[in-house]
Amino acid sequence: MKQRMRSLALLGSVVLTGLVLAPASSAADNLVENHTFSKPSVAQGANKFKEVHGDTSSAEFPGWRVSRGTVHIFNQETARHRHQAANIKGGSNATLQQDLETSSGKKYTAKWKHSKETWPGCEDFTEQPYSVEVIGSDQEDAQDFKPTGSPGNYRDKSLTFTAEDDTVTLIFTSQSPASNGHCGAMIADVVVKPAARDNQGNNGNSGNNNSNNNGSEDNDEPDSGD
């Protein structure tokens, strides 16, 4: 009897250990490379950034490419975020994009955080719009977004799409007015994963599934830090 109880206890310990160690989700599920813009690494300190453009190598800026203009990668302090972030108007409106391997006919959700530019002085420019599109999907028509609230008030945004090819291109394009100078939207923490329950009834509709997107005002609560 004692031996049986010991065996049951050991089995329960093994099962419990397995439950504790099993990850809730895998980072490998994210199709986006360099999704927190950790490369290039930017020196610490106030008002620090690195410039990336069309000639920047994939080794220095993996996954992403700049097809127009210049993007500035801010360090955490300058971005006012727990990760580095991309300013998509580094002097002029820029286009930042990444090719993603997908399965044709499958539904995916792109998620990211946005904020007004956090560089000193940019808080005076209230209009810092940008667009998002996914070439090779049913969301090739650009969707418009506009961060509001205080700089550094990062808000969650999302876009659901159905892939129409085995490779799609996620594109962020700054639409800030020329009068803004270098001030434009900040993009952080970009994630693309298969849409929830896509293989169980193809749940949900493609398109913008965040009720306060498409140029509407964001809530002004502080970033949750997710």
C-alpha positions in Angstrom: 0.0 0.0 0.0 2.8 2.4 1.0 4.7 1.5 -2.2 1.5 2.2 -4.3 1.0 5.6 -2.6 4.6 6.5 -3.2 4.3 5.6 -6.9 1.1 7.7 -7.2 2.8 10.6 -5.5 5.8 10.4 -7.8 3.5 10.2 -10.9 1.6 13.3 -9.7 4.9 15.1 -9.1 6.0 14.3 -12.7 2.7 15.4 -14.2 2.6 18.6 -12.1 6.2 19.4 -13.0 5.3 19.0 -16.7 2.4 21.4 -16.3 4.6 24.0 -14.6 7.4 23.7 -17.2 5.1 23.7 -20.3 5.1 27.2 -21.9 1.8 28.9 -22.4 2.9 30.0 -25.9 6.0 30.0 -27.9 7.8 33.1 -29.2 8.4 31.0 -32.4 4.6 31.4 -33.1 5.4 35.0 -34.0 6.1 35.4 -37.7 7.9 38.7 -37.3 11.7 38.8 -37.0 13.2 41.4 -34.7 9.7 42.2 -33.5 10.9 44.5 -30.6 13.4 46.4 -32.8 16.2 45.2 -30.5 18.5 45.4 -33.5 20.3 47.6 -34.2 21.2 48.0 -30.5 21.1 51.7 -29.5 23.4 53.1 -26.8 21.7 53.9 -23.5 21.0 57.5 -22.5 18.6 60.3 -23.2 17.7 61.2 -26.8 19.6 58.3 -28.4 18.7 56.6 -31.7 20.1 54.9 -34.8 19.1 55.7 -38.3 18.1 52.8 -40.7 17.3 53.2 -44.4 17.3 51.4 -47.7 21.0 50.7 -47.6 21.0 49.3 -44.1 22.1 45.7 -44.1 19.9 42.8 -43.1 22.5 41.8 -40.5 22.2 45.2 -38.8 18.4 45.4 -39.1 17.2 41.8 -39.4 13.8 41.0 -40.8 12.8 44.6 -41.7 13.6 46.8 -44.6 13.0 50.5 -45.3 11.7 51.0 -48.8 11.3 54.8 -48.6 12.7 57.5 -46.4 14.5 57.0 -43.1 13.4 55.2 -39.9 14.9 56.1 -36.5 15.2 53.3 -33.9 14.9 54.8 -30.4 16.4 53.2 -27.3 14.1 52.3 -24.4 14.6 55.6 -22.6 14.0 57.7 -25.6 11.1 55.6 -26.8 9.6 55.6 -23.2 8.9 51.9 -23.6 10.2 48.7 -22.2 11.6 47.8 -25.6 13.2 49.8 -28.4 10.8 51.3 -30.9 10.7 52.5 -34.5 10.0 56.1 -35.4 8.6 55.9 -38.9 9.3 59.6 -39.8 13.0 60.0 -39.3 13.2 63.3 -41.1 10.7 62.4 -43.8 7.8 60.0 -44.1 9.2 56.5 -44.3 7.9 53.0 -45.3 8.9 50.1 -43.1 8.1 46.6 -44.1 8.7 42.9 -43.6 8.0 39.8 -45.6 6.3 37.0 -43.7 5.9 33.3 -44.5 2.2 32.3 -44.4 -0.2 29.7 -45.6 -2.5 30.8 -48.4 -6.1 30.8 -47.2 -5.2 31.0 -43.5 -6.3 33.9 -41.3 -3.7 35.8 -39.2 -3.8 38.7 -36.8 -1.1 41.5 -36.7 -0.8 43.3 -33.4 1.5 46.2 -32.4 1.7 49.2 -30.1 1.7 52.8 -31.3 2.4 56.2 -29.8 3.0 59.8 -30.8 6.7 60.5 -31.2 8.5 60.7 -27.9 11.3 63.0 -29.1 11.3 66.3 -27.1 9.1 68.9 -28.9 7.0 66.4 -30.9 4.2 66.6 -28.3 3.1 69.9 -30.0 2.2 68.0 -33.2 -1.2 66.4 -32.7 -1.5 64.8 -36.2 0.9 61.9 -36.6 -1.1 59.4 -38.8 0.2 56.3 -40.6 -1.2 53.4 -42.6 -0.9 49.7 -42.5 -1.4 47.2 -45.3 -0.6 43.5 -46.0 0.4 42.8 -49.6 -0.5 39.3 -50.7 -3.7 39.2 -48.5 -7.2 40.5 -48.4 -6.0 43.6 -46.7 -4.0 45.2 -49.5 -6.0 48.4 -49.1 -4.2 50.6 -46.6 -5.9 51.0 -43.2 -5.4 54.4 -41.5 -4.3 54.8 -37.8 -3.5 57.8 -35.7 -2.0 57.8 -32.2 -3.5 60.2 -29.7 -2.8 61.0 -26.0 0.5 61.8 -24.6 3.8 60.7 -26.2 4.8 57.4 -24.7 1.2 56.4 -24.1 1.5 53.2 -26.2 -1.8 51.7 -27.2 -2.6 48.2 -28.7 -3.6 48.0 -32.3 -4.5 45.1 -34.5 -5.4 44.0 -38.0 -6.7 40.6 -39.1 -6.1 39.4 -42.6 -6.4 36.2 -44.7 -3.2 35.3 -46.6 -3.7 34.9 -50.4 -0.1 33.7 -51.0 2.6 31.8 -49.1 4.4 35.1 -48.5 2.8 38.4 -47.5 4.4 41.8 -46.8 3.4 43.8 -43.7 3.9 47.5 -44.4 3.8 50.6 -42.1 3.8 53.9 -43.9 4.0 57.3 -42.1 1.5 59.9 -43.4 2.5 62.8 -41.1 2.1 66.3 -42.6 5.3 67.9 -43.9 4.7 70.7 -41.3 5.5 68.1 -38.6 9.2 68.1 -39.5 10.6 64.8 -38.2 7.7 64.1 -35.9 5.7 61.0 -36.7 4.3 57.8 -35.1 6.2 55.3 -33.0 5.7 51.6 -33.6 6.7 48.9 -31.1 6.2 45.2 -30.3 5.0 43.9 -33.7 3.5 40.4 -33.6 1.8 38.4 -36.3 0.3 35.0 -35.4 -2.5 32.7 -36.8 -5.8 34.2 -35.8 -7.4 32.5 -32.7 -9.6 29.5 -33.6 -8.9 29.9 -37.3 -8.8 26.2 -37.7 -12.0 25.7 -35.7 -14.6 27.3 -37.8 -12.6 30.2 -39.3 -13.8 32.5 -36.5 -14.0 36.2 -37.0 -13.9 38.6 -39.9 -10.8 39.8 -41.8 -10.0 43.5 -41.4 -9.6 45.9 -38.6 -10.8 44.2 -35.4 -9.9 47.0 -32.9 -12.8 49.2 -32.4 -10.8 52.4 -31.9 -8.6 52.1 -35.0 -9.0 53.8 -38.4 -8.2 57.3 -37.3 -10.4 57.3 -34.3 -9.2 58.5 -30.9 -7.3 56.2 -28.6 -8.0 55.8 -24.9 -5.6 57.8 -22.7 -4.9 55.1 -20.2 -1.1 54.4 -19.7 0.5 51.5 -21.4 -0.1 48.2 -19.6 3.5 47.1 -20.3 2.3 43.9 -22.0 
